[in-house]
């Protein structure tokens, strides 16, 4: 029986737990959260799903794990990795985004993973959605740059922009990226206490000439607008309906899968193949780095203390 450890049983952790139900016959789950209420809720759900497992409130209860899922906030995540990776030496680990809010943490985590022999993946699951997998397949043999334009006044640029950059990375074959233009507005409190958001625009490119235009403006018309321009055609993408028309004929894949429908596949792939559809830590570090480099001085200029990292999650 393979052991999977899930640290963090709050909202996203609970969805991971539900997703693991699809492989419950091959795993034993160890769930950890300091909140007794979260532990009991997760225990009840796992028992209802018919899974084998144990639950606790302390990381000290973790003595083994072939796959480790850290469904925890970015603050304190590197400390958790420093404690758990040398002790457990898991085959793989899945980290929630925002992964880290300081560049140095990515370097430290990369060294930890190398020492423990752990494959690290970041939970940016949009690249696993059927509509984007289909688009990436159509573009895989295309020799020429693409342009992806995304505009949404309600996106949450600081906290959720990484997901959109990851989609761009996926469509261009995980080429190296860099920001060539950044225009940021006022910083304001996010919906989560202690964290902040910002409106603005990023222009991100690859050396091949691919370009992502990501705009979040509070005065824009509501709704997400996604346009993909490629050498083989132009299409609007509705990621929530799962539709596009690249290649001429419209195709529809339906709504994107929920997290509770993905985690079992991710963990099964990591166990069976040592890889999965999520981005690597190295790939995600490039996307995170763009936001860390741009937002840190902007937040500091607004009087926000960033000594312990950007207050985004």
C-alpha positions as a Markdown table, in Angstrom:
| # | Residue | x | y | z |
|---|---|---|---|---|
| 1 | Unk | 0.0 | 0.0 | 0.0 |
| 2 | Unk | 1.5 | 3.3 | -1.1 |
| 3 | Unk | 1.4 | 6.2 | 1.4 |
| 4 | Unk | 0.3 | 9.7 | 0.3 |
| 5 | Unk | 0.7 | 12.6 | 2.7 |
| 6 | Unk | -1.6 | 15.6 | 2.4 |
| 7 | Unk | -0.6 | 18.6 | 4.5 |
| 8 | Unk | -3.3 | 21.2 | 4.8 |
| 9 | Unk | -6.9 | 20.2 | 4.9 |
| 10 | Unk | -8.6 | 23.5 | 4.3 |
| 11 | Unk | -10.6 | 24.3 | 1.2 |
| 12 | Unk | -8.0 | 23.3 | -1.4 |
| 13 | Unk | -6.7 | 20.5 | 0.7 |
| 14 | Unk | -10.2 | 19.1 | 1.1 |
| 15 | Unk | -10.6 | 19.1 | -2.7 |
| 16 | Unk | -7.3 | 17.3 | -3.1 |
| 17 | Unk | -8.6 | 14.7 | -0.6 |
| 18 | Unk | -11.8 | 14.2 | -2.6 |
| 19 | Unk | -9.7 | 13.8 | -5.8 |
| 20 | Unk | -7.6 | 11.1 | -4.2 |
| 21 | Unk | -10.8 | 9.0 | -3.7 |
| 22 | Unk | -10.4 | 7.8 | -7.3 |
| 23 | Unk | -7.2 | 5.9 | -6.3 |
| 24 | Unk | -8.2 | 5.0 | -2.7 |
| 25 | Unk | -7.8 | 1.3 | -3.4 |
| 26 | Unk | -4.0 | 1.7 | -3.9 |
| 27 | Unk | -3.1 | 4.3 | -1.3 |
| 28 | Unk | -3.1 | 5.0 | 2.4 |
| 29 | Unk | -3.7 | 8.7 | 3.2 |
| 30 | Unk | -2.1 | 10.6 | 6.0 |
| 31 | Unk | -3.8 | 13.9 | 6.5 |
| 32 | Unk | -2.3 | 16.7 | 8.6 |
| 33 | Unk | -3.8 | 20.1 | 9.7 |
| 34 | Unk | -3.4 | 22.1 | 12.9 |
| 35 | Unk | -7.2 | 22.7 | 13.0 |
| 36 | Unk | -9.2 | 20.0 | 14.8 |
| 37 | Unk | -12.3 | 21.0 | 12.8 |
| 38 | Unk | -10.4 | 20.5 | 9.5 |
| 39 | Unk | -9.0 | 17.2 | 10.6 |
| 40 | Unk | -12.4 | 15.9 | 11.6 |
| 41 | Unk | -14.1 | 17.1 | 8.4 |
| 42 | Unk | -11.4 | 15.4 | 6.3 |
| 43 | Unk | -11.5 | 12.2 | 8.3 |
| 44 | Unk | -15.3 | 12.0 | 7.9 |
| 45 | Unk | -15.0 | 12.6 | 4.1 |
| 46 | Unk | -12.2 | 10.0 | 3.7 |
| 47 | Unk | -14.2 | 7.4 | 5.6 |
| 48 | Unk | -17.3 | 8.2 | 3.5 |
| 49 | Unk | -15.2 | 7.5 | 0.4 |
| 50 | Unk | -14.1 | 4.2 | 1.8 |
| 51 | Unk | -10.4 | 5.1 | 2.0 |
| 52 | Unk | -7.7 | 3.8 | 4.3 |
| 53 | Unk | -5.9 | 6.5 | 6.3 |
| 54 | Unk | -5.0 | 8.4 | 9.4 |
| 55 | Unk | -5.2 | 12.0 | 10.4 |
| 56 | Unk | -3.4 | 14.2 | 12.9 |
| 57 | Unk | -2.7 | 17.8 | 13.8 |
| 58 | Unk | 1.1 | 17.7 | 13.8 |
| 59 | Unk | 3.8 | 17.2 | 11.2 |
| 60 | Unk | 5.5 | 14.9 | 13.7 |
| 61 | Unk | 2.9 | 12.2 | 12.8 |
| 62 | Unk | 4.4 | 12.0 | 9.3 |
| 63 | Unk | 6.8 | 9.1 | 9.1 |
| 64 | Unk | 6.5 | 8.1 | 5.5 |
| 65 | Unk | 5.2 | 9.3 | 2.1 |
| 66 | Unk | 5.8 | 8.3 | -1.4 |
| 67 | Unk | 3.9 | 11.4 | -2.6 |
| 68 | Unk | 3.6 | 14.6 | -0.5 |
| 69 | Unk | 1.0 | 17.3 | -1.2 |
| 70 | Unk | 1.5 | 20.6 | 0.5 |
| 71 | Unk | -1.8 | 22.3 | 0.3 |
| 72 | Unk | -0.6 | 25.1 | 2.6 |
| 73 | Unk | 0.0 | 28.9 | 2.3 |
| 74 | Unk | 3.3 | 30.0 | 0.8 |
| 75 | Unk | 4.3 | 31.5 | 4.1 |
| 76 | Unk | 6.1 | 28.7 | 6.0 |
| 77 | Unk | 6.1 | 26.3 | 3.0 |
| 78 | Unk | 9.9 | 26.2 | 2.8 |
| 79 | Unk | 10.2 | 25.5 | 6.5 |
| 80 | Unk | 7.8 | 22.5 | 5.9 |
| 81 | Unk | 10.0 | 21.3 | 3.0 |
| 82 | Unk | 13.1 | 21.7 | 5.2 |
| 83 | Unk | 11.5 | 19.5 | 7.8 |
| 84 | Unk | 9.8 | 16.9 | 5.6 |
| 85 | Unk | 11.9 | 16.2 | 2.5 |
| 86 | Unk | 15.1 | 15.1 | 4.2 |
| 87 | Unk | 13.0 | 12.9 | 6.6 |
| 88 | Unk | 10.5 | 11.4 | 4.2 |
| 89 | Unk | 12.5 | 11.5 | 0.9 |
| 90 | Unk | 9.2 | 11.3 | -1.1 |
| 91 | Unk | 9.3 | 10.2 | -4.7 |
| 92 | Unk | 7.3 | 13.3 | -5.6 |
| 93 | Unk | 5.7 | 16.4 | -4.1 |
| 94 | Unk | 3.0 | 18.7 | -5.3 |
| 95 | Unk | 3.1 | 22.3 | -4.1 |
| 96 | Unk | 0.2 | 24.8 | -4.2 |
| 97 | Unk | 0.6 | 28.2 | -5.9 |
| 98 | Unk | 1.6 | 30.8 | -4.9 |
| 99 | Unk | 4.6 | 28.5 | -4.3 |
| 100 | Unk | 7.0 | 31.0 | -2.8 |
| 101 | Unk | 7.1 | 34.8 | -2.6 |
| 102 | Unk | 10.9 | 35.2 | -2.6 |
| 103 | Unk | 13.3 | 34.2 | -5.3 |
| 104 | Unk | 15.7 | 32.6 | -2.8 |
| 105 | Unk | 13.1 | 30.2 | -1.6 |
| 106 | Unk | 12.9 | 28.6 | -5.1 |
| 107 | Unk | 16.7 | 28.1 | -5.1 |
| 108 | Unk | 16.6 | 26.5 | -1.6 |
| 109 | Unk | 13.6 | 24.3 | -2.6 |
| 110 | Unk | 15.4 | 23.2 | -5.7 |
| 111 | Unk | 18.5 | 22.2 | -3.7 |
| 112 | Unk | 16.3 | 20.3 | -1.2 |
| 113 | Unk | 14.5 | 18.4 | -3.9 |
| 114 | Unk | 17.8 | 17.4 | -5.5 |
| 115 | Unk | 19.2 | 16.1 | -2.2 |
| 116 | Unk | 16.1 | 14.1 | -1.4 |
| 117 | Unk | 15.6 | 12.8 | -5.0 |
| 118 | Unk | 12.1 | 14.3 | -5.1 |
| 119 | Unk | 10.3 | 15.4 | -8.3 |
| 120 | Unk | 8.5 | 18.7 | -7.5 |
| 121 | Unk | 5.4 | 19.8 | -9.4 |
| 122 | Unk | 3.3 | 22.9 | -8.9 |
| 123 | Unk | -0.4 | 22.9 | -8.9 |
| 124 | Unk | -1.2 | 25.1 | -11.9 |
| 125 | Unk | -3.8 | 22.7 | -13.3 |
| 126 | Unk | -5.1 | 24.8 | -16.2 |
| 127 | Unk | -2.6 | 23.0 | -18.5 |
| 128 | Unk | -4.4 | 19.8 | -17.7 |
| 129 | Unk | -7.8 | 21.1 | -18.9 |
| 130 | Unk | -8.9 | 19.5 | -22.2 |
| 131 | Unk | -9.3 | 22.8 | -24.1 |
| 132 | Unk | -5.7 | 23.8 | -23.4 |
| 133 | Unk | -4.3 | 20.3 | -24.0 |
| 134 | Unk | -6.0 | 20.3 | -27.4 |
| 135 | Unk | -4.6 | 23.7 | -28.3 |
| 136 | Unk | -1.1 | 22.7 | -27.2 |
| 137 | Unk | -1.4 | 19.6 | -29.3 |
| 138 | Unk | -2.4 | 21.6 | -32.4 |
| 139 | Unk | 0.5 | 24.0 | -31.8 |
| 140 | Unk | 3.2 | 21.4 | -31.0 |
| 141 | Unk | 4.4 | 21.3 | -34.6 |
| 142 | Unk | 3.9 | 24.9 | -35.5 |
| 143 | Unk | 7.2 | 26.8 | -36.3 |
| 144 | Unk | 6.4 | 30.3 | -35.5 |
| 145 | Unk | 5.4 | 32.7 | -32.7 |
| 146 | Unk | 1.9 | 32.9 | -31.1 |
| 147 | Unk | 0.2 | 35.7 | -29.2 |
| 148 | Unk | -2.1 | 35.1 | -26.3 |
| 149 | Unk | -4.1 | 38.0 | -25.0 |
| 150 | Unk | -6.0 | 37.7 | -21.7 |
| 151 | Unk | -8.1 | 40.5 | -20.1 |
| 152 | Unk | -10.3 | 40.1 | -17.1 |
| 153 | Unk | -11.0 | 42.9 | -14.5 |
| 154 | Unk | -11.8 | 40.2 | -11.8 |
| 155 | Unk | -8.8 | 38.0 | -12.4 |
| 156 | Unk | -6.7 | 38.8 | -9.3 |
| 157 | Unk | -3.5 | 39.7 | -11.0 |
| 158 | Unk | -1.1 | 39.3 | -8.0 |
| 159 | Unk | -2.6 | 36.1 | -6.6 |
| 160 | Unk | -3.9 | 34.3 | -9.8 |
| 161 | Unk | -1.8 | 35.7 | -12.6 |
| 162 | Unk | 0.6 | 32.8 | -12.4 |
| 163 | Unk | -2.1 | 30.5 | -13.7 |
| 164 | Unk | -2.4 | 32.5 | -16.9 |
| 165 | Unk | 1.4 | 32.8 | -17.4 |
| 166 | Unk | 1.6 | 29.0 | -16.9 |
| 167 | Unk | -1.0 | 28.5 | -19.7 |
| 168 | Unk | 1.2 | 30.6 | -22.0 |
| 169 | Unk | 4.2 | 28.6 | -21.0 |
| 170 | Unk | 2.3 | 25.4 | -21.8 |
| 171 | Unk | 1.2 | 26.6 | -25.2 |
| 172 | Unk | 4.7 | 27.6 | -26.3 |
| 173 | Unk | 6.3 | 24.4 | -25.1 |
| 174 | Unk | 7.7 | 25.7 | -21.8 |
| 175 | Unk | 10.1 | 28.0 | -23.5 |
| 176 | Unk | 12.0 | 30.5 | -21.3 |
| 177 | Unk | 10.0 | 33.7 | -20.6 |
| 178 | Unk | 10.7 | 37.2 | -19.6 |
| 179 | Unk | 8.7 | 40.4 | -19.0 |
| 180 | Unk | 9.3 | 43.2 | -21.4 |
| 181 | Unk | 6.7 | 45.7 | -20.1 |
| 182 | Unk | 5.0 | 46.0 | -16.8 |
| 183 | Unk | 2.4 | 48.7 | -15.9 |
| 184 | Unk | 1.0 | 48.5 | -12.4 |
| 185 | Unk | -1.7 | 50.5 | -10.6 |
| 186 | Unk | -2.8 | 51.1 | -7.0 |
| 187 | Unk | -2.3 | 48.3 | -4.5 |
| 188 | Unk | -5.4 | 47.3 | -2.5 |
| 189 | Unk | -6.4 | 44.7 | 0.1 |
| 190 | Unk | -7.5 | 41.4 | -1.4 |
| 191 | Unk | -10.5 | 39.4 | -0.2 |
| 192 | Unk | -8.2 | 37.4 | 2.1 |
| 193 | Unk | -7.1 | 39.4 | 5.2 |
| 194 | Unk | -3.4 | 40.2 | 5.2 |
| 195 | Unk | -2.9 | 39.8 | 1.5 |
| 196 | Unk | -2.9 | 42.4 | -1.3 |
| 197 | Unk | -3.9 | 42.8 | -5.0 |
| 198 | Unk | -3.1 | 45.1 | -7.8 |
| 199 | Unk | -4.5 | 46.0 | -11.2 |
| 200 | Unk | -2.2 | 46.3 | -14.1 |
| 201 | Unk | -0.7 | 44.8 | -17.3 |
| 202 | Unk | 2.2 | 42.5 | -18.1 |
| 203 | Unk | 3.7 | 41.9 | -21.5 |
| 204 | Unk | 5.7 | 38.6 | -21.5 |
| 205 | Unk | 7.7 | 37.2 | -24.4 |
| 206 | Unk | 9.9 | 34.2 | -25.4 |
| 207 | Unk | 13.1 | 34.5 | -27.5 |
| 208 | Unk | 11.1 | 33.0 | -30.4 |
| 209 | Unk | 8.8 | 36.0 | -30.3 |
| 210 | Unk | 5.8 | 34.5 | -28.6 |
| 211 | Unk | 3.9 | 37.1 | -26.5 |
| 212 | Unk | 1.5 | 37.1 | -23.6 |
| 213 | Unk | -0.6 | 40.2 | -23.0 |
| 214 | Unk | -2.2 | 40.0 | -19.6 |
| 215 | Unk | -4.4 | 42.9 | -18.5 |
| 216 | Unk | -6.4 | 43.3 | -15.3 |
| 217 | Unk | -8.1 | 46.7 | -15.2 |
| 218 | Unk | -10.8 | 47.5 | -12.7 |
| 219 | Unk | -12.8 | 49.7 | -15.2 |
| 220 | Unk | -12.9 | 47.1 | -17.9 |
| 221 | Unk | -16.2 | 45.4 | -18.9 |
| 222 | Unk | -16.8 | 42.3 | -16.8 |
| 223 | Unk | -15.9 | 38.9 | -18.1 |
| 224 | Unk | -12.8 | 37.1 | -19.2 |
| 225 | Unk | -11.6 | 37.6 | -22.8 |
| 226 | Unk | -9.0 | 35.2 | -24.2 |
| 227 | Unk | -7.7 | 35.5 | -27.8 |
| 228 | Unk | -5.1 | 33.2 | -29.3 |
| 229 | Unk | -3.3 | 34.3 | -32.5 |
| 230 | Unk | -1.1 | 31.7 | -34.3 |
| 231 | Unk | 0.4 | 30.9 | -37.7 |
| 232 | Unk | -2.4 | 28.4 | -38.2 |
| 233 | Unk | -5.3 | 30.7 | -37.3 |
| 234 | Unk | -6.9 | 33.0 | -34.7 |
| 235 | Unk | -9.5 | 32.0 | -32.2 |
| 236 | Unk | -11.3 | 33.2 | -29.1 |
| 237 | Unk | -11.1 | 30.8 | -26.2 |
| 238 | Unk | -13.8 | 30.3 | -23.6 |
| 239 | Unk | -11.9 | 28.3 | -21.0 |
| 240 | Unk | -14.9 | 27.8 | -18.7 |
| 241 | Unk | -17.0 | 26.4 | -21.5 |
| 242 | Unk | -13.9 | 24.6 | -23.0 |
| 243 | Unk | -14.4 | 26.0 | -26.5 |
| 244 | Unk | -12.1 | 27.2 | -29.3 |
| 245 | Unk | -12.1 | 27.3 | -33.1 |
| 246 | Unk | -8.4 | 27.0 | -34.0 |
| 247 | Unk | -8.2 | 25.1 | -37.2 |
| 248 | Unk | -11.6 | 26.3 | -38.5 |
| 249 | Unk | -14.2 | 24.1 | -36.9 |
| 250 | Unk | -15.4 | 25.0 | -33.4 |
| 251 | Unk | -14.7 | 22.3 | -30.8 |
| 252 | Unk | -16.2 | 22.1 | -27.3 |
| 253 | Unk | -14.8 | 20.1 | -24.3 |
| 254 | Unk | -17.2 | 21.3 | -21.6 |
| 255 | Unk | -16.4 | 22.9 | -18.3 |
| 256 | Unk | -12.8 | 22.4 | -16.9 |
| 257 | Unk | -12.4 | 19.6 | -14.4 |
| 258 | Unk | -12.5 | 20.5 | -10.8 |
| 259 | Unk | -9.6 | 19.9 | -8.5 |
| 260 | Unk | -11.5 | 17.1 | -6.9 |
| 261 | Unk | -11.5 | 15.4 | -10.4 |
| 262 | Unk | -7.7 | 15.9 | -11.0 |
| 263 | Unk | -5.7 | 15.0 | -8.0 |
| 264 | Unk | -6.1 | 11.3 | -8.3 |
| 265 | Unk | -4.8 | 11.4 | -11.9 |
| 266 | Unk | -1.8 | 13.6 | -10.9 |
| 267 | Unk | -0.8 | 11.3 | -8.0 |
| 268 | Unk | -1.3 | 8.1 | -10.1 |
| 269 | Unk | 0.9 | 9.5 | -12.8 |
| 270 | Unk | 3.6 | 10.5 | -10.4 |
| 271 | Unk | 3.5 | 7.0 | -8.8 |
| 272 | Unk | 3.5 | 5.2 | -12.1 |
| 273 | Unk | 5.7 | 7.4 | -14.3 |
| 274 | Unk | 7.5 | 9.8 | -12.1 |
| 275 | Unk | 5.9 | 12.8 | -13.9 |
| 276 | Unk | 2.4 | 14.3 | -14.4 |
| 277 | Unk | 0.6 | 17.0 | -16.3 |
| 278 | Unk | 1.5 | 19.8 | -13.9 |
| 279 | Unk | 4.5 | 22.1 | -14.4 |
| 280 | Unk | 7.9 | 21.5 | -12.8 |
| 281 | Unk | 9.2 | 23.7 | -10.1 |
| 282 | Unk | 11.8 | 25.1 | -12.5 |
| 283 | Unk | 9.1 | 26.0 | -15.1 |
| 284 | Unk | 6.9 | 27.6 | -12.4 |
| 285 | Unk | 9.8 | 29.5 | -10.9 |
| 286 | Unk | 10.1 | 31.4 | -14.2 |
| 287 | Unk | 6.5 | 32.5 | -14.0 |
| 288 | Unk | 6.7 | 33.3 | -10.3 |
| 289 | Unk | 9.9 | 35.3 | -10.8 |
| 290 | Unk | 8.2 | 37.7 | -13.1 |
| 291 | Unk | 5.6 | 38.6 | -10.5 |
| 292 | Unk | 8.1 | 38.7 | -7.6 |
| 293 | Unk | 10.5 | 41.0 | -9.5 |
| 294 | Unk | 7.7 | 43.4 | -10.5 |
| 295 | Unk | 5.4 | 43.4 | -7.5 |
| 296 | Unk | 8.0 | 43.5 | -4.7 |
| 297 | Unk | 9.3 | 47.1 | -5.4 |
| 298 | Unk | 5.7 | 48.2 | -6.3 |
| 299 | Unk | 4.3 | 46.9 | -3.0 |
| 300 | Unk | 7.2 | 48.4 | -1.0 |
| 301 | Unk | 6.6 | 51.8 | -2.7 |
| 302 | Unk | 3.0 | 51.6 | -1.4 |
| 303 | Unk | 4.3 | 51.1 | 2.1 |
| 304 | Unk | 3.8 | 47.3 | 2.3 |
| 305 | Unk | 6.3 | 45.3 | 4.3 |
| 306 | Unk | 7.8 | 42.6 | 1.9 |
| 307 | Unk | 10.7 | 41.5 | 4.1 |
| 308 | Unk | 9.1 | 38.1 | 4.6 |
| 309 | Unk | 8.0 | 37.9 | 1.0 |
| 310 | Unk | 5.2 | 39.3 | -1.1 |
| 311 | Unk | 1.8 | 39.2 | 0.8 |
| 312 | Unk | 0.1 | 37.3 | -2.0 |
| 313 | Unk | -1.4 | 33.8 | -1.9 |
